[in-house]
């Protein structure tokens, strides 16, 4: 395998000569062998195969391809370098060498959070991003094989809706637990203990040490990184997931069903985690507060993490709670997952803000800009009980567009404005649209035009690097259960 993967560079003279289909196939075979070695607990074999993968020409080419085709492809690090041309990309493959590798400091910027605060984001150089991606490919088969089954964030073939559906499975039955612990970790990415990671994470220790200790530049000053893994690094989500994995197994081993006074007691403790956001169900408030919460605090403290006392709360399912952009609440015996009020407010802020930006713009440009926003949110929420929210968003969007139209034509009557900007398309009389030809319109997407459907949750034990699951993932791909790109708030 090693000879085949590396010898392929001998006859490849340019970026266009690389057959990425073959590259993906060869790398996937190596990753499946790593996963098999993990299942068999062959530590030496795992290290050997990881070494082979990170020195493979094909793996390096894929790493370069991924960092030059994502959204941050034109965002440079501290060196100001971006790989734009095919020649740059091809030459970059041969710079991904372990010997002598030393990452450069990360460029620190801040992005706004929904609570008004700012989140630090550290941007590596293109070379460091590619190196992180390369070693992530070697680490991911291990983390996927050992991961908690009910962990869904930043994992291949899993998405937010899988986590929401898992909440439904755990809480919908009449005999389901009625109490929920909502967990929030303070600055998870920024505070993970480096010693714990270097001792426990199964990857090249020297490379991991260099990733973690690279430092960052802020306002021209170099700062050391003594803890945490930088938000912005391509390998950081995988490292974070590995740090938090094991909590599900710990809870299952601790809170099993037991017999007391001739009857069986079920603590009903279940975990659902998406990255560093998680909920834990329980049979009673006292169980969660006095037994589960101390155990979780001990688990996180060992890894250098701390729960937020302010945001870590215990809620009754009949009062409901917000999780990943949804409100999950039981009405009598019926559990409903709806778009949260904050999530609806967020999408309306985005829609209204976009409309304001086009005060003097063309109607066609406004429609082209609004449609992806509305479509993305609708596709995210269409698996929940969203009909009321869809109608509300359509109505509020119409009012914002009507104000936009009236502002542009203050001296025109309403009928004239309606005829210019709104047309009858299908059963909708007031469709915000621009007439292109006699029977062709560029029309706005409306939320209520999308049908509500049920999402099929991924099986907890499914592993994309285990050959016994290949057929299962092929079927899911045919059903288009792909990762959601919409950012919940």
C-alpha positions in Angstrom: 0.0 0.0 0.0 2.8 2.4 1.0 4.7 1.8 -2.2 1.6 2.2 -4.4 0.5 5.4 -2.7 3.9 7.1 -2.9 5.1 5.8 -6.2 2.2 7.5 -7.9 4.0 10.8 -7.8 6.7 9.5 -10.3 4.5 9.9 -13.3 2.5 12.9 -12.2 4.1 16.2 -13.4 1.3 18.7 -12.7 -1.9 19.3 -10.7 -4.1 18.4 -13.6 -2.4 15.0 -13.9 -3.7 13.9 -10.5 -6.6 11.5 -10.6 -8.4 12.5 -7.4 -10.9 9.7 -7.8 -8.0 7.2 -7.4 -6.5 9.3 -4.7 -9.7 9.2 -2.6 -10.0 5.5 -3.2 -6.4 4.7 -2.1 -6.6 6.9 1.0 -10.0 5.5 2.0 -8.5 2.0 1.8 -5.7 3.0 4.2 -8.3 4.7 6.6 -10.4 1.5 6.6 -7.3 -0.5 7.5 -6.6 1.9 10.4 -10.2 1.5 11.7 -9.8 -2.3 11.5 -6.6 -2.1 13.5 -8.4 0.0 16.1 -11.1 -2.6 16.4 -8.5 -5.3 16.9 -6.6 -3.1 19.4 -3.3 -3.4 17.4 -1.5 -0.3 18.5 1.6 -0.9 16.5 -0.3 -1.5 13.3 -2.3 1.7 13.9 0.9 3.8 14.2 2.4 2.1 11.1 -0.7 2.8 8.9 -1.0 6.4 10.1 2.7 6.9 9.2 2.0 5.4 5.8 -1.0 7.7 5.2 0.7 10.9 6.3 3.7 10.2 3.9 1.4 9.3 1.0 1.5 11.5 -2.1 -2.2 11.0 -2.7 -3.1 12.0 0.9 -1.0 15.1 0.6 -2.7 16.0 -2.7 -6.1 15.6 -1.1 -5.1 17.7 1.9 -4.0 20.5 -0.5 -7.2 20.2 -2.5 -9.4 20.5 0.5 -7.8 23.6 1.9 -7.7 25.3 -1.5 -11.4 24.6 -2.2 -13.1 25.5 1.0 -14.5 28.9 2.1 -11.3 30.0 3.6 -9.2 29.4 0.5 -8.5 33.1 0.0 -7.9 33.8 3.7 -4.1 33.9 4.4 -2.3 33.3 7.6 0.5 35.4 9.0 2.7 34.9 5.9 0.0 36.3 3.6 0.3 33.3 1.2 -2.6 31.7 -0.6 -2.3 28.8 -3.0 -4.4 30.0 -6.0 -2.8 28.7 -9.2 -2.5 25.0 -10.1 1.3 25.3 -10.0 1.1 26.7 -6.4 -1.1 23.7 -5.4 1.1 21.1 -7.0 4.3 22.6 -5.5 2.6 22.7 -2.1 2.2 18.9 -2.0 6.0 18.5 -1.8 6.3 21.0 1.1 4.2 18.7 3.4 7.2 17.0 5.0 7.5 15.8 8.6 11.2 16.3 8.8 12.0 19.9 9.7 8.4 20.9 9.9 7.7 23.9 12.1 4.3 25.6 12.1 4.1 29.3 12.0 2.1 31.3 14.6 -1.6 31.7 13.9 -3.3 35.0 12.9 -5.8 35.9 15.6 -9.1 37.7 14.7 -12.4 38.0 16.6 -15.9 37.2 15.3 -19.1 38.3 17.0 -21.2 35.9 19.0 -25.0 36.1 19.3 -24.7 37.3 22.9 -22.8 40.4 21.8 -19.4 39.0 22.9 -16.6 38.1 20.5 -15.1 34.6 19.8 -11.4 34.3 19.1 -10.6 32.7 15.7 -7.1 31.6 14.9 -6.1 31.3 11.3 -3.2 29.0 10.4 -1.1 29.5 7.2 -2.1 27.5 4.1 0.8 25.0 4.7 -0.2 24.5 8.3 -3.8 24.0 7.4 -2.8 21.3 4.8 -0.6 19.6 7.4 -3.5 19.6 9.9 -5.8 18.2 7.3 -3.3 15.5 6.4 -2.9 14.3 10.0 -6.7 14.7 10.5 -7.2 12.1 7.8 -4.9 9.7 9.8 -6.6 10.4 13.1 -10.3 10.4 12.0 -10.6 6.6 11.5 -9.4 6.2 15.1 -11.8 8.8 16.6 -14.7 7.5 14.5 -14.2 3.9 15.7 -13.9 4.9 19.4 -16.4 7.8 19.4 -19.6 8.0 21.5 -22.5 6.8 19.5 -24.6 9.9 20.4 -22.0 12.4 19.5 -22.9 14.2 16.2 -20.9 17.4 15.8 -18.0 17.8 13.3 -18.2 14.1 12.3 -18.5 12.8 8.8 -22.0 11.9 7.6 -23.6 13.3 10.8 -25.5 16.6 11.2 -27.5 18.7 13.6 -30.8 17.0 12.7 -29.3 13.6 13.8 -28.8 15.1 17.3 -32.4 16.6 17.3 -33.8 13.3 16.3 -31.9 11.5 19.0 -33.4 13.9 21.5 -36.8 12.9 20.1 -36.0 9.2 20.5 -34.9 9.7 24.1 -37.7 12.0 25.2 -40.9 11.2 23.2 -42.1 8.0 24.8 -44.7 8.1 27.6 -42.2 6.4 29.9 -39.3 8.7 28.8 -37.3 10.8 31.3 -38.8 14.1 32.2 -35.7 16.0 33.4 -32.9 17.3 31.2 -29.5 18.7 32.1 -28.4 21.3 29.6 -24.6 21.4 29.6 -22.4 24.3 28.6 -18.6 24.2 28.7 -16.7 27.4 29.2 -14.5 28.1 26.2 -14.1 24.5 25.3 -11.6 24.9 22.4 -9.5 27.4 24.4 -9.0 25.5 27.6 -8.3 21.9 26.8 -5.3 20.6 28.8 -2.3 20.0 26.5 -0.8 17.4 28.7 -4.0 15.3 28.5 -4.1 15.6 24.7 -0.5 14.7 24.2 -0.8 11.7 26.5 -4.1 10.3 25.2 -4.7 11.4 21.5 -3.4 8.6 19.2 -1.5 10.5 16.6 2.1 11.6 15.8 3.1 13.1 19.2 5.8 15.4 17.8 3.4 16.9 15.2 0.6 17.2 17.7 3.0 19.1 20.1 4.0 21.5 17.3 0.3 22.1 16.4 -0.6 22.9 20.0 2.4 25.1 20.8 2.5 27.2 17.6 1.3 30.4 19.3 -0.7 33.2 17.8 -0.1 36.8 16.6 -2.4 39.5 17.8 -1.8 43.2 17.1 1.8 42.4 16.1 2.6 40.6 19.3 3.5 36.9 19.5 1.5 35.0 22.3 2.2 31.5 23.5 -0.5 28.8 23.5 -0.2 26.9 26.8 -3.7 25.3 26.6 -6.5 24.7 24.2 -6.7 23.9 20.5 -7.2 26.9 18.2 -10.7 27.5 16.7 -9.9 27.8 13.0 -7.5 24.9 12.7 -8.9 22.1 10.5 -7.9 19.4 13.0 -9.3 21.2 16.1 -12.9 19.8 15.9 -11.6 16.3 15.7 -9.2 16.8 18.7 -12.1 18.4 20.6 -14.4 15.5 19.9 -11.8 13.0 21.0 -11.3 14.9 24.3 -15.1 14.8 25.0 -15.6 11.2 23.9 -16.0 8.7 26.7 -18.6 10.6 28.6 -21.4 8.4 27.1 -19.7 5.2 28.1 -19.0 6.6 31.6 -22.6 7.5 32.1 -23.9 4.1 30.8 -21.5 2.2 33.1 -22.4 4.3 36.1 -26.2 4.5 35.7 -27.5 1.1 34.8 -30.8 -0.4 35.6 -30.9 -2.0 39.0 -33.4 -3.9 41.3 -34.6 -2.3 44.5 -37.3 -3.8 46.8 -38.4 -6.2 44.2 -38.8 -3.8 41.3 -36.5 -2.6 38.5 -35.3 1.0 38.7 -34.2 2.7 35.5 -32.2 6.0 35.9 -33.0 6.9 32.3 -29.7 8.6 31.8 -29.0 9.4 28.1 -26.4 11.7 26.5 -26.8 13.7 23.3 -23.8 15.8 22.3 -23.1 18.1 19.4 -19.4 19.3 19.6 -19.3 21.0 23.1 -23.1 21.4 23.4 -24.8 18.5 25.2 -27.9 17.4 27.1 -28.3 14.6 29.6 -31.6 13.1 30.5 -32.6 11.7 33.9 -35.4 10.2 35.8 -35.4 12.9 38.4 -34.0 16.4 39.1 -32.2 15.1 42.2 -30.4 12.4 40.2 -29.1 14.9 37.6 -28.1 17.5 40.2 -26.5 15.2 42.9 -25.1 12.3 40.9 -24.8 13.1 37.1 -23.6 16.7 37.3 -20.7 15.9 39.7 -19.6 13.1 37.5 -19.6 15.3 34.4 -17.7 18.0 36.2 -15.0 15.4 37.2 -14.8 14.2 33.6 -14.3 17.7 32.2 -12.0 18.8 35.0 -9.6 16.0 34.2 -9.3 17.5 30.6 -8.8 21.0 31.8 -12.4 22.1 31.1 -15.1 23.6 33.3 -18.9 23.8 33.1 -20.6 27.2 33.1 -22.6 27.5 36.3 -24.8 30.1 34.7 -25.7 28.2 31.5 -25.7 24.7 32.9 -29.3 24.2 34.0 -31.8 21.4 34.8 -35.1 21.7 33.0 -38.4 19.8 33.0 -39.4 18.5 29.5 -42.9 20.0 30.0 -41.2 23.5 30.3 -39.1 22.8 27.2 -35.5 23.8 26.3 -33.6 25.2 23.3 -31.0 23.0 21.7 -29.2 23.5 18.4 -31.7 26.0 17.0 -34.8 24.0 18.1 -37.2 24.1 21.0 -37.9 20.7 22.4 -40.9 20.4 24.6 -43.6 18.0 25.7 -47.2 19.1 25.4 -49.1 16.5 27.5 -47.8 13.2 26.2 -46.7 14.6 22.8 -43.2 15.8 22.2 -42.7 18.5 19.6 -39.5 19.9 18.1 -40.0 23.4 16.8 -37.7 26.2 15.5 -36.7 28.1 18.6 -37.8 31.7 18.9 -34.1 32.8 18.9 -33.6 30.9 15.7 -36.5 32.5 14.0 -35.4 36.0 15.2 -31.9 35.2 13.8 -33.2 34.3 10.3 -35.4 37.4 10.2 -32.5 39.6 11.2 -30.5 38.2 8.4 -33.4 38.6 5.9 -34.2 42.2 7.0 -30.5 43.1 6.9 -30.1 41.8 3.4 -33.2 43.8 2.2 -31.8 47.0 3.7 -28.5 46.5 1.9 -30.4 46.5 -1.4 -32.2 49.8 -0.9 -31.1 51.0 -4.3 -30.3 47.6 -5.8 -32.1 45.7 -8.5 -35.0 43.4 -7.6 -33.4 40.5 -9.4 -30.2 40.9 -7.3 -32.2 41.0 -4.1 -34.1 37.9 -5.0 -30.8 36.1 -5.9 -29.4 37.1 -2.5 -32.4 36.2 -0.4 -33.2 32.8 -2.0 -30.1 30.9 -0.6 -30.7 32.4 2.8 -34.3 31.3 3.0 -33.7 28.0 1.3 -30.9 27.1 3.7 -32.9 27.9 6.8 -36.0 26.0 5.5 -33.9 22.9 4.6 -32.5 23.0 8.1 -36.0 23.3 9.8 -38.1 21.2 7.5 -37.7 18.1 9.6 -39.3 19.8 12.6 -42.8 21.0 13.4 -42.2 24.2 11.5 -45.4 25.1 9.7 -46.3 28.0 12.0 -42.7 29.3 11.9 -42.7 29.1 8.1 -45.9 31.1 7.8 -44.5 33.7 10.2 -41.2 34.0 8.3 -43.1 34.4 5.0 -45.4 37.1 6.4 -42.5 39.0 8.0 -40.5 38.8 4.8 -43.5 40.1 2.8 -43.9 43.1 5.1 -40.2 43.9 4.9 -40.3 43.6 1.1 -43.4 45.8 0.9 -41.7 48.5 2.9 -38.7 48.2 0.5 -41.0 48.7 -2.5 -42.9 51.6 -0.9 -39.6 53.4 0.0 -38.5 53.2 -3.6 -41.7 54.6 -5.0 -43.2 57.0 -2.4 -45.5 58.8 -4.9 -46.9 55.7 -6.6 -50.2 54.0 -5.5 -50.2 50.6 -4.0 -51.8 48.9 -7.0 -49.0 50.2 -9.3 -46.3 48.8 -6.8 -48.1 45.5 -6.6 -48.2 45.1 -10.4 -44.5 46.0 -10.8 -43.0 43.8 -8.0 -45.5 41.0 -7.4 -47.0 38.5 -9.8 -49.4 35.6 -9.7 -47.4 32.3 -10.0 -49.2 29.1 -9.4 -51.7 29.5 -6.5 -49.8 32.4 -5.0 -51.2 35.9 -6.0 -48.5 38.0 -4.4 -45.2 36.4 -5.4 -42.3 38.8 -5.2 -40.8 38.2 -8.6 -39.3 39.8 -11.7 -40.7 39.0 -15.1 -38.0 37.8 -17.5 -40.1 36.6 -20.4 -43.8 36.0 -21.1 -44.0 32.8 -19.0 -40.7 33.0 -17.1 -40.2 34.7 -13.7 -37.3 35.1 -11.3 -39.2 34.4 -8.1 -38.6 34.6 -4.3 -38.5 31.3 -2.4 -41.2 31.0 0.1 -40.8 28.9 3.3 -44.4 27.5 3.2 -43.8 26.0 -0.3 -41.6 23.3 1.4 -43.2 20.2 2.9 -42.5 19.1 6.4 -40.9 15.6 6.4 -39.4 13.2 8.9 -35.7 12.8 9.3 -34.1 9.3 9.5 -31.5 9.4 12.3 -28.1 7.8 11.6 -27.4 4.6 13.5 -25.3 5.3 16.6 -22.7 2.6 15.8 -22.3 3.5 12.1 -18.7 4.0 11.1 -17.8 5.4 7.6 -14.4 3.7 7.9 -15.7 0.3 8.6 -16.4 -1.8 5.5 -19.5 -3.5 7.1 -21.2 -0.1 7.0 -20.4 0.8 3.3 -23.8 -0.3 2.0 -25.6 1.5 4.8 -23.9 4.8 4.0 -24.5 4.4 0.2 -28.2 4.1 0.9 -28.2 7.2 3.1 -26.4 9.1 0.4 -29.0 8.1 -2.1 -31.7 9.5 0.3 -29.6 12.8 0.4 -29.1 12.9 4.2 -26.0 15.1 4.0 -24.5 17.4 6.5 -26.4 20.7 7.0 -24.5 23.9 6.3 -26.9 26.3 7.9 -25.5 27.7 11.1 -28.1 27.5 14.0 -28.2 30.3 16.5 
